[in-house]
Amino acid sequence: MARRKKTSLQPIWIILAAALILAAFLGARFFQAGGSDPFRTVAVLDIPGYMENANSLRGNVYKVEGEVSNSLAWSPASGRLIAVDVEKETIPVLVTTEFNAMNIQKGQKYVFVVEVDENGVLRTKKLSQP
């Protein structure tokens, strides 16, 4: 009776399995990195344009990412007015009353989605930490 040849794991299968695992890992990293900014579809506020003429931007929604530098004022009806450092400029942002539960402190970094109201004030629509 003739003996059968033992089948062994071919090196090509090991290489293909390693390549598949590497491709899955790199694909997962790519999709995780792209989804980290929840406001990536919102236009970034042109700070020099806003400082020059805020009225031209009225009614539009923008994204502002910056560090809180100071608390300027507080009103129970309107919310908190804070100073935010963005691109070597300091701009005022009104954090509306819907965000009263958040503990916003000096030195913290935030991403604001703001709307420029009829007076040129930046009113917060959404808020998150990066």
Residue pairs with C-beta under 8 A, 6 or more apart in sequence:
37 111
37 130
38 128
39 63
39 111
39 113
39 126
39 128
42 61
42 62
42 63
42 113
43 60
43 61
43 62
43 63
44 62
44 63
44 64
44 65
45 57
45 62
45 63
45 64
45 86
45 114
45 122
46 57
47 86
47 87
47 89
47 91
48 89
49 56
49 57
50 57
50 91
50 116
50 122
51 89
51 91
54 116
54 120
55 120
57 116
57 120
58 116
58 117
58 118
58 120
59 115
59 116
59 118
60 115
60 116
61 113
61 114
61 115
61 125
62 113
62 114
62 115
62 116
63 111
63 112
63 113
63 114
64 84
64 86
64 91
64 93
64 111
64 112
64 113
64 114
64 122
65 86
65 109
65 110
65 111
65 112
65 130
66 84
66 85
66 86
66 87
66 91
66 109
66 110
66 112
67 84
67 85
67 107
67 108
67 109
67 110
68 82
68 83
68 84
68 85
68 104
68 105
68 106
68 107
68 108
68 109
68 110
69 83
69 84
69 85
69 90
69 106
70 82
70 83
70 106
71 80
71 81
71 82
71 83
71 104
71 106
72 81
72 82
72 83
72 92
73 80
73 81
74 80
74 81
75 81
76 97
77 97
78 94
78 96
78 97
79 94
79 95
79 96
79 97
79 99
79 100
79 124
80 94
80 95
80 100
80 104
81 92
81 93
81 94
81 95
82 92
82 93
82 95
82 104
83 90
83 91
83 92
83 93
84 90
84 91
84 92
84 93
84 110
84 112
91 122
92 121
92 122
93 112
93 114
93 122
93 124
94 121
94 122
94 123
94 124
95 102
95 104
95 124
95 127
96 123
96 124
99 124
99 127
102 127
104 110
108 129
109 129
109 130
110 127
110 128
110 129
110 130
111 127
111 128
111 129
111 130
112 122
112 124
112 126
112 127
113 124
113 125
113 126
113 127
114 122
114 123
114 124
114 125
115 122
115 123
115 125
116 122
116 123
117 123
